[in-house]
Amino acid sequence: MPLEFDSTNEHCSAEIDGVRHSSRVVDIAITTNDATHMSEAEIAGVKVPITEAEADALTIYKAKDLRHHTVDRDTEDPTTVI
């Protein structure tokens, strides 16, 4: 689901089920969906799945980046994903 991003006015919006949700970028929180291991943007109280590229673009314009890793690493061999 692509975001519509207005860098001039620093606003972002997304349409979900025919309803457009819009917010100033500084009011958006980017989180991690633990079930899907994907980033989400909370726009006007609605969580919208986004790509990592979209998440990175939003952080440039001061969206709150609250993402976390969802994959653990082996402490003995950090290159091994558990």
HELIX and SHEET records of a PDB file:
HELIX    1   1 VAL A   25  ASP A   27  5                                   3    
HELIX    2   2 GLU A   52  ILE A   60  1                                   9    
SHEET    1   A 3 GLU A   4  ASP A   6  0                                        
SHEET    2   A 3 HIS A  11  ILE A  16 -1                                        
SHEET    3   A 3 VAL A  19  ARG A  24 -1                                        
SHEET    1   B 4 VAL A  46  ILE A  50  0                                        
SHEET    2   B 4 MET A  38  ILE A  43 -1                                        
SHEET    3   B 4 ALA A  29  ASN A  33 -1                                        
SHEET    4   B 4 LYS A  64  ASP A  65  1                                        
END                                                                             
